[in-house]
Amino acid sequence: MKKRVKELNYTEIAQSSQFQALLKHKRQFILPLSLFFFAFYFTLPILTSYTTVLNTPAFGSVSWAWVFAFAQFIMTWVLCILYSRRAAKFDVLVQQIRQQMKG
């Protein structure tokens, strides 16, 4: 005899307060980080194209442009680590919503 699994009503899930809270938390995290990423990323080409502020030596013969470019790699790794940690919390909320909707 087959065990009957309750089918999920995705419209009901999308309209639930728990799901709306999950979307709100994700948006509050992702939007500021995305805006920061794009601002930081596009600052380098804009500054190097229209100013000479990054052409001055930071230390030795290494200019601030190279320091800024290297900082972009660090920023990318940090944002990835932050997102991975926060995504684990989002996954817990998703599991709670699924359990509540199933049971």
N, C-alpha and C positions, 0 to 999 in steps of 0.2 A: 504494500500500500504506500503510495507516495505521500510524503509530507507536504502539505499545502503551505506555501510561503505567502505571507501577506504582501501584496504589491504596493509599492510606494506611490503615493499621489504627489507628484512633483509640484503641482500647482499649490497644494496645501503646504508643502514644505517651503516653497518660495515665499509664501505669504505669512509664515509663522514668525512670531516675534524673535525666536532664537536664531533663525536664519538671517533675519534682518539685522540682528545684533552682530552676528558673525560678519556680514558684509560691511557694517559700519566700522568694526574693529580693523578689518583688512584695509578698508579705504583710509582710515586714520593713520595706518602704518605705511602703506604703499605710496600714497600720494606725496607726502612730504619727502620721502626718500627718493622718489623718482624725480621730483623737482630739484632736489639738491644734486642728484647725479647729473641731470642735464645741464644745470647751471655750472657745475664744476667742470664737466666735460667740455662745454663750448667756450669756457673762459680762456683756455689755452690758445685755440686757433684765433679767437678774436683779439686777444692781447698781442699775439705774435704778428698778426696781420696789420693791426692799426696803431700799435705803440711800440716803443723800444724798452719798456719798463723791465721786461724779462731778459734783456740782453746783457745786463750787468752781471759780473761774476758773483756767484754765491760763495764759492770757495775754490781757490786755485783757478784753473781754466774752465771750470764747470759753471755754466750760466744758470740763472733762475729758471729759464725755459726747460732745461733738462731736469731740474729738481721738481718743477711742476708736473712734467710729463711722468716722472717716476712716481710722484704722489698719486697720479691717476690710477696706476696699477694697485697701489696700496688701498686707495678708496674703493676700488672695485671688489677687492677681496674682503674688505671690512663689510661692505654692504651685502655681499653674498653670505657671509657668516651671520650677520644680523638677521637676514631674511630666513635663512635655514633654521635658526633658533626659533624665530617667531612662527614659522610655518608649522613647527611641531606643536605649538600651542593651538594654532588654527585647526590642525588635524584632530586634536582632542575635542574641540568644539564640534567639529563635523561628526565625529563618532557619537557624541552625546545627542546630537540632533537625529542621527540615524536610529539610534536605540530608542529614542522617545517616539519617533514616528512608526517604528516597527511594533513597539509594544503598547 
